[in-house]
Amino acid sequence: MAKEFRHFWDEIIQADTSPEELRHQIEEMQRLGKYLYEIIENNPDGIYITDGEANAILINKAFERISGLKREDLMGKNNRELVERGIIKRSCAVEALDQHREVTIIHEYLTTKRQALDTCTPYFDENGKIQITISSIRDLTQLNNINRRCEQEIFLRQRAEARLSNLSENVNQDEDLIVHSHSMQKVLQMANRMANVSSRVLITGETGTGKEVIARYIHRHGNRKNSPFIAVNCGAFPASLIESVLFGYVDGAFTGAKKGGSAGLIEAADGGTLFLDEIGELPLEMQTKLLRFLQENVITRVGGTKEIPVSTRVISATNRNLMEMVKEGSFREDLYYRLNVVPIKLPPLRERQDDIVPMARHFLREYNEQYGTNKYFSGAALRTLIHYEWPGNVREFRNLVERLIAVTDGDLIGEEDLPMAPYLPPAVLDAGTDRPVPLKERLERYEYDMICDAYERCHNVRKAAAYLEMSEPTFVRKRKIYQKKYYMQTGQKNDSIMNK
């Protein structure tokens, strides 16, 4: 650098400039040099600059803080000698000089025991010779602190949600549980039996079938209802984080750990219910630790040795075939049998046709109130919903209703507004028949659709009959005739559309 500066100075001296211009250029150089020094000195990352021989020529105060080394002891010293004498473990500058390229290393400084990310970039002259190296040192302690703060925020949010859930017990929380079909009635009967016992329950079913809804129902109707319900998605956390999230950690367990340590979500659910969603995503190492807790009802925080007794009821859920995972070796067999004490299998929505119309009306009412609308389904639209396969189950159904409320024009949601209608075969749309439909039957079905639409719009027989300019007895009589003649062809067992 001295040679380059001397060459630049000689050019200024030899230039045809006045003394005033020369003084101005020198002052400008001094000002820029001062700004550059301030930028380097006050950078939050450590800056370590060497010449082409690995001799330290500039060090900022952040490097002193991270490394615990004094710059007056390092300035002018050769980094190769510092490594040989054991003052530093590794030198990123030496490795960059030897490899003639940018180098990044992670190492721990002996004095402060801090881990740092060190990136050294060499700068070459026109002949390809390295003139200087500039190392940027990032204290990983800060990143670890951010990571732990995120973990703590997750923990606090989980506890807050559990407390809010408990505070709202007086509100009817079972409104989202639509149970008209025989298969769901059997599920609810089993859930009621499990509510006041502590047996572990494994809820299985396709994505979107409402596994967490059933888990909350069991908790809410049992003797643990006044204690926390903590839901944990086992697939939402990286393997390096899930242990401390579940089991907590002690003070000093790792760099950046919260002073005094932190309880995990298992402890947060003490006396209540721990819901382990997506249990099939739990890493094998964590399966072993969870098994010990299930066997002995004690936990040990990360970094600690003290055993903490915990009385937590465990309900788990998955959309995967755990028995197949056991055969593949990706899920522990002993853990499977510990969790699968009482199995509850949720049927997919396509097997719960009796629930679809009541569910549609429930979601309509919910989103009509939310968006200030008064929309309703036509009879043809409801029959299309009944025959759709629903690969996303209840979650897809709810999202569809909200979308229809938001995007359809007018109050009536017809069959043509449904995104799945063009892809269903005509036989399905025509009440499951592929025979030619006589004109009389078509007219009767059209009249029945109008009766259904009027009832959905008006919400009672008297207003619906007046809307169609019919007498109430005629409205009721035709409704019953058409329902028995046509609607029962879809396999329904009750007057779900026309239920008051």
ABEGO torsion letter per residue (X at the ends): XAAAAAAAAAAAAABBBBAAAAAAAAAAAAAAAAAAAAAAAABABBBBBBBAAGBBABBBAAAAAAAGBBAAAABGBBAAAAAAAGABABBAAAAAAAAGBBBBBBBBBAAAGBBBBBBBBBBBBAAGBBABBBBBBBBAAAAAAAAAAAAAAAAAAAAAAAAAAAAAAABBAAAABBBABAAAAAAAAAAAAAAABABBBBBBEBBGAGAAAAAAAAAAABAAAABBBBBBBAAABBAAAAAAAAAEBBBGABBGBBBGEBBBAAAAABGBBBBBBGAAABBAAAAAAAAAAAAAGBBBBBGBABBBBBBBBBBBBBABBAAAAAAAGABBAAAAAAABABBBBBBBAAABAAAAAAAAAAAAAAAAAAAGBBBBBBAAAAAAAAABAGAAEAAAAAAAAAAAAAABBEABBBAAABAAAAABBAAAABGGBABBBBAAAAAAAAAAAAAAAAAAAAGBAAAAAAAAGBBAAAAAAAAAAAAAAAAAAAGBABBAAABX
